[in-house]
């Protein structure tokens, strides 16, 4: 599933350790206020590397 981020919206994201691509996992319904206590196993759609990541909150802006 691919997310097209919208400016001003909150997301849970990770950054690929291999190619530094920002990967949007899913919308952040807590708008940055919730706690994240999980590790996500993610395969990067850009470089196809798989890794375990601690996600973080991110509010998308027009500048990324």
N, C-alpha and C positions, 0 to 999 in steps of 0.2 A: 504494500500500500504506500502510495506517495502522497505527501501532504504539500499543498501549495500554500505557504504561509501568508497570512494577511497582516498588513501593517496595523499595529496596536493590539494584536492578539497575543496571548500567552501560550507557550508550548513547552513541552518537556523535550530536551535535546541532548545529544552527545556529539562529540567531535571525533572523527576517525583519527586514530593515532598514526595511521600510515600516510594518508593523503590530506589530512586536515580539513576534510569536508564536514560541514555542520549537517547533522542528520536529525530531522524533526521526527520524533517518535509518535507523539500524539498531542492533542490540545491539553493545556494545563487549566483544568476547571477551577483550580484554587487561585488563579491569577498571581502566582508567585508566592502565595502565603502558606502553602502546605509544606509538609516535610517529605523529603525523598529518602527512603531507606531501602533501596533495592539496587541490585546490579542487573544490567540488561545485556544479554548476549545478542549482538547485532552484526549483521553482514552489511558492509558498506556497498550501496548500489553503484558507486563510482569506481572503486578499485577492487571490489569483491573480497576484501579481507574481513575476516571475522574476529571480533574481539569482545571482551567484557568491559563494560563501561558503567561508571556511576553517572547518572543523568543529572541535569541541572535545569532550573527554571530559566526561561528566556522570553522576553517581550520583543517581538519582531518589530523592526522599524524599516522605513524605506531604505536605510543604509545597511540593513542586515542585522 
